[in-house]
Amino acid sequence: MHILMLSDLETKGGAGIAAARLAKAMCRAGHRVTRLVATNDGRDHPWYTCVLKPPLPLMRRMVRRLFTAGGREKWDRLAAPSIHLRLERLLDDLRPDVINVHNLHGAIKFGWSADLVRICAERAPTVWTLHDMWSFTGRCAYGYDCRMFLTGCDASCPTPKEYPALTPKRIAGAWEQRRRLLTSYYPLAAVTPSRWLAQEAQAGLWARHHVEVIPYGLPLDVYRPIERPLARKSLGIEGPGPILLTASQNLAERRKGGKLLIEAFKRLSRRPFTLVTLGGGRLRVKVKGVQVHPLGYLSDESINVLAFNAADIFLHPAPVDNLPNVVMEAIACGTPAVGFSIGGMCELVRHKQTGWLAGEVSPESFAGAIETAIDDQKHGIDLRGSCRAVAENEYGADLQAQRYLKLFNLLNGDSGKKASQSFS
C-alpha cells in the first residue's frame, strides 16, 4: 500500500514524533510511505520526504519579522493558493492509496489550513489523526473549560493569543471552514489516541464521521527498563531523597503545568527530594528541600531513556492533555507517573498499576498524589513490572500500525468505500 502522510513537522514535537513512529512502523511492515511536511529534519529515513512550502522563503521571513500579527495572517492567506495548487499536483502525481493527515496548525505561517484536508479527501480515502482539538475548534488546540466549539467559536474566544494564535475576528470563519469540511460527504475518518479526545470530537464537528481510538505506538526495544543505579550513574544524577522527573518540549508553557508543579512542591511535606527536568524552557524551582538537576532539551532517545529510568516517579502536571508521549515513554521504561485526572491521562495512569492520579486540577491535589506515590514506594509497592506489562500489551508501534492498516484497508477496499459513505 502507498500511504501518504501530511504533517507540519517531520520528527519534532509530540505530534511529529508520533507521526514519525507510525511511518517507521508502516515501512517496517513493508508499505511505501511518502511524507509531505512543512518542516523537515534533513536526516535519512525509511520514508520519502517532500517539503510543502510556498516560494520566496526570504520574503516570508521578512514579513514575519516586520509585520504585525494581522499583516502576517494576511500573508499566510496569500500563500495558501500556491500551497493548495502544489498539494493538488503532488497528490495527482503520487496517487496514494490512502492519506493520513496529522497536525497542520504548526504550519499556518506557510499558508497551511484545514482546506488541505479537503484537497486530500477529494483524491483518496483520508484518515485524520487528531493529536488535539484543533480540527473541531475555531483555533485552539485545547479548550480548557470553554465549550464554544460545540455551537460555534467566535471573536469572544478567551485565549486568542495562545498557540496557535488567531486574530479574534477570524475565529468564527475558521470554525465555519471546519464545519463545512466535516459536513461534506468525503471518505474521511478520524483516529484519536485517547477515548477522551474521541468523545470531544464526536460531541462537536466530527459527530457524523467515524472516529476510531488507536493509542500511540512506541519503539519498545528503545523505551525499556534499565537498572536505576546504572541510569543515574550514566547521567551523573546524585541528590537527596527520591528522584522525580518532569519532561516537556517547553517546560514553561502554561499547558504543561509548570507553575502548578512549583506550587505543589511548596505544599509537600515529603522533602528533600531531587527533581530532574528534561526539555526546553526554564522551570524556576526555588523551593527549600528541592534540588533541581536540569538535563535540557535532548533529541537523543538513548539519553531520554536513561532519564526515564533514573527516576522513581514521573510527574506530568499538565491541566489538559491528550495521550502524552512522555508519560507513555516513562511507563514503558517501568517508571510510574503522577498526573491529573484529565483527558487521556485517565486512560494512561491507572491506580497502583501505572501510577497515581490527582482528583482535581490544583496544587494541593497534585501534592497529595505525589506524597501518596512516595509513601507507597517507601512501603514496598513497586510498579515497574505492571508499567512495562501495560506498555507491551497496548502501546507497541507494530500493534498501532496493524490497527491503522485495518482502518486503511476498510476505507480503501471496495466494501470500505461503500462503508466510508456512512462515516460522513
N, C-alpha and C positions, 0 to 999 in steps of 0.2 A: 504494500500500500504506500502511496506517496502522500505524506502528511505535511501540510504547510502550517507553520506556527507563526503567528503575528504577535509581537510583544514590543513594548517600548525599549526595554533593556535586555541585553542578551544573557548576562550572568550575574548582574548586580541587584541588590535589594532582595527582599523576601520573595516577591513575585517572580523576579528574574531568575533567582536561584531555583525556585520550584519548577519553573518552565524548563530550565536547562536540565534539571534532573530527569524530568519526564521525557524530554527529547533524547537524552542519552539512553534511557531505558528502551525507548522505541527503536533506536538504532541497534541496540544490542539484541532486540528481538527480530532483527532482520528487515526492518522497514526503512524506507527512504524518507528523510526529514529535511525540509528546507525551512530556514528561519528568516523571516522578514523582521528587521529590528530598526529602531531609530538610532540606537547607540550600541555599537558592537564593542567587544573587548580586544579584538586584534589577535586572538590566540587561535590555535588549531583545535577543531572539534570534529566529532564524527558526523556532524550535520553540515550542510551547505548554508552559508550565511549571506544574505543580501541586505544592504542598508537602504532604508526608505526615508530619505530626507529631501527637502526642497533644494533647489540650486542656490547659488550665491551665499555660501556659508559666512563669508566675511561681512556681507550686508546684514545678515541676520544677527551676527554678534554685535554689530554697531547699533542696530535697532534696540536690542535688549539692554544695551549699556546706556543709551542716551535717552530713550523714550520713557514716558510714564507707563503705568500699568495698562491704561486704556489704549495707548499707542501700540504697545506690544501685542495686545489682544487683536487690534485691527490688522497688524502684520500677520499674526497667526491665521486670521481668516483669509487674507490674501494668498497665503501659502497653501491653503487647503486644496484649491483646484488642481494644482500641479501634483500634489500628493495623491489625490484621487485618480488622476489620469495615469500616473506611474503605477499605482497599485493595480488598476484595471489591466494595463498592458502586461505587467508581470504575471498576474493570475491567468490571463489568456495564453501566455507563453508556457507557463509552468504546468497548467492544467492538473492541479492536485486532486486526489480522490476525496479528501476531507480537509477542512481548515479548522485549526484550533486557535482561537483568539485568547490572549492573556491581557495583562494590563496595557491600557492605552494612554492613561492620563499623565504618565511621565514624559510623554512626547507631544503634549499640547503645543509647546513652543515651536514645534516643527510643522504645525498645521494638522496634527492628528486629531480625530474626533470619533464619536460613535458612528458617524457615517461610514467609516471604513468597514464596519461590520456589515452594513447593508451591501456594500460592494462585494464583500466576501460571500455573503449568503445568496446573492444573485447568481454566483458562479459555481458554488459547490456546497454540499451539506456542511454546516458550520456549528461548532461547539464553542461556546464562550465560557472559559474558565473564570469564575468570579473570585478574585482574591480579596475583594472588599465590596462596599455597597455602591460604588461609583456608577455602575451600569443602570441603576434604577433610581438615582437621585439627580438633583439639578447640578451638583458639583462636588459634593463631599464624598470622601472615602468611608467615613463613619459618621452616623447621625447623632451619636451620643443619645440624649433624651429627646431630640427633635424627631417628630413623626410626619413632617410635612411631605415627605416623599410619597406617602400613601395617596394624597389627593392632589399634589402639585406644588413643587418648590417654586419660590419666587424671590423678589427683592428683599423680603423680610428675613432671609436666611440669617441665623445667628452667628455663623462663622465664615463669612465670605472671604476673609483674608488668610484662612488656614489652607494648607496644601490639600488638594490642588485649588488654588485661589481662582476666583472668577468675579468680575465686576457684578454687583448685585442686579443691575438692570438686565443682565444677560442670563441670569439663572433660570428664569421661567422658560425662556426659549430653549435652553439646554435640556431641561426636563421634558419639554414638549417634543424635542428631537428624539429623545429616547422612547417616549410614549409612542410616537409614530412608528419607530423601528420595531418595537416589541408588540405592536398590534397588527403588524403586517404578516402575511402568510408565507414566510420563508421557512426553509428547512433549518431551523435554528433551535438549538437546545443549549442548556447551561449545565455546567458542573460547578458545584461548590465543595470546598474541602470540609466544611462542617455542616451539621444539621441546622445549627442556628442560622447560618447565612442563607441556607435554602429556604427556611421559614420566612426570613425577612424578604427575600427576593419574591417569593410567591405571594406574600401579603401585598407586594407592590406591583411593579410593572411586568414581572415575569409570571403573573397568575395564569396566563393562558398557554404557557410553554412547559415543556418537560424540563424539570430541574432534577439532576441526579447528584447524590452525595458521593464523592470519591476523595478520601483523605489524601494529603500529600504523601509522596513516597521518598524514602531516604536510602542512600547507599549504606546499607547496614554493615558492609565489610569495612567501611571507613569509620562510621559512628558506632563504636563498640566499647565495651568496658575495658579499662586498663587499670592496673593496680594503682590505687590512690597515692601511696607514698612515691611511686615512680613518677607519676604525673606531676606531683608537687615539686619534686626534686628537679625535674626537667625544666620547669618554668621558674624555679627559684622562689617559690611561694613559701614563706615562713611567717607565721603570725600567731597571735593568741587565739584561743577558743576555736569554735567550729569555723570552717571555711565556707562562706556564702558567695555565690556568683550571680551577677546580673549581666545581661548582654542585650545589645540592641544596635541597629545601624546608626541611630542617633540617640544617645542616652539622654540628651537634654530636651528632646521633643515632648510636648505635653501628652501626646497619646501614649507614650511609653511609660509614663507614670513615675518619672524620676523624683519629682517633688513629693509625691505620695510616699515613696520609699524612704526618703530622708526623714519625713515627719514620723513615719512608722518606727524608724530607728530610735528616735528621741523617746519613744514610749516603751522601748524594750527594757526589761529588767535583766534579760539574759545577755549580759556583756561581761568581758570583752569578747569580740569576735573579729574575724578578718573578712573584708569584702573585696572580692576580685571583680573588676569591671572589664568588660570586653565590648568594644565598639567605638564608634565615633561620637563626637560631642563630649562635653565635660560635665561630669556629675560632681558637684561641690558638696562633699560629705564632711561636715565639721561637727561630728558628734563624739563626745567623750566615750572612749572604750571601743571605738570602731577604727580599725586600721585598714586603710584602703591600698589595694595593690592594683593599679591600672595597667592593663595589657594593651590598651589602644585598639585600633581597628586592624584586624588581621584577616587577610584574604587566604592564608594558608590553612586549609582544612585540618591538616595534621596538628597544628598548634591549637586550633579551636577545640579539637577532640581532647587534647591534653587539659585544656581549661575546664571542659565539662567534667572530666574525670577527676580533676583535682578538688572539686567542690563536694562538700557534704550535702548541700541543698542548693537548688537553683531558684532564684527569685524572679518572678515576672509580674511587676506591679501595674501593668497596663490596665486602664479603666475600660477600654474597649479593644476587642481583637477578634480575629477570625480563628485560624488554627496556626499559631505562630511556629515557624520553623525552629526557632531556638529552643522552645520547650520540647518539641519532638526530638531534637538532637540531644538534649540533656537526658531525656528518658531513654533513648536508645543507648546512651553511654552508661545507663544504670543510675543516673542521678535524679532523685525525686524533686518535684517542683512545688513551689508555693505560688498561688495566684489568686485572683479574684474570681468569684462565681459569675462570670460574664461570657457572652459569646461562645466561641468554640472551646474555651478553657474548661468548661464543664464536661466536655467530651474527652479531653486530653488528661486532665488531672483528676484521678479517681481516688477517693478517700482511702488512705493507707494501702494503696496499690501502686499508684504512680505519684502520689503527693498529697497535698493538703490545700483546701480552698478556704478563702476568707468569705464570710457570708455576705458582707456588704462592702461597697467601694468606699473605704475610709481608712485613714492611717491606723486607727485603733483596731479595726478588724484585721488589717494585714499584720500588724504587730502581734496580735493574738495567734494568728495562724503560724507565724514564724516561731513563736515560743512553743506552740504545740509540737511543731516539727522537731525542734531541738530537743524537747523533753522526750519525745517518742524515740529518737535516735539514742539518747542517753540511756533509755531503758531497754535498749537492745533491738528495737524494731528496725530491721534492715530491708529496704525496698529495692535493692539493686536487682535482685533476681526477677521480681514481679515487673519492674520497669522494663527490663530487657525483653521479657516474655511478651508484653503488650506490643512493643515495637516490632518484634519478629512476626507476630501473628497478624498485625494490622497495618504497619507502616513501611513495608518493603517497597522499593522502587519498581521491582518487576511485577508485584501484585497491583500496584497503581496502574502500570502500563496495560496489564491484562484487562482491567476494568474499563479503561478508556477505549481499548481496541474493541471490546464488546459493544460499546456505545457507537463507536465509529462504524462498525460493520452494520449495525442496525440502521443507522442513518444512510449509509452508502449503498446497502443492498436493495434489491427490488422491493422486498417486503418493508425494508426500513424506510424507503422513500414514500411509501404509502402511509406508514406509521407516522412519519415525521409531520404529515399534514395535521395529524391530531395533536402534535406538540404545540401548534400555534393557537 
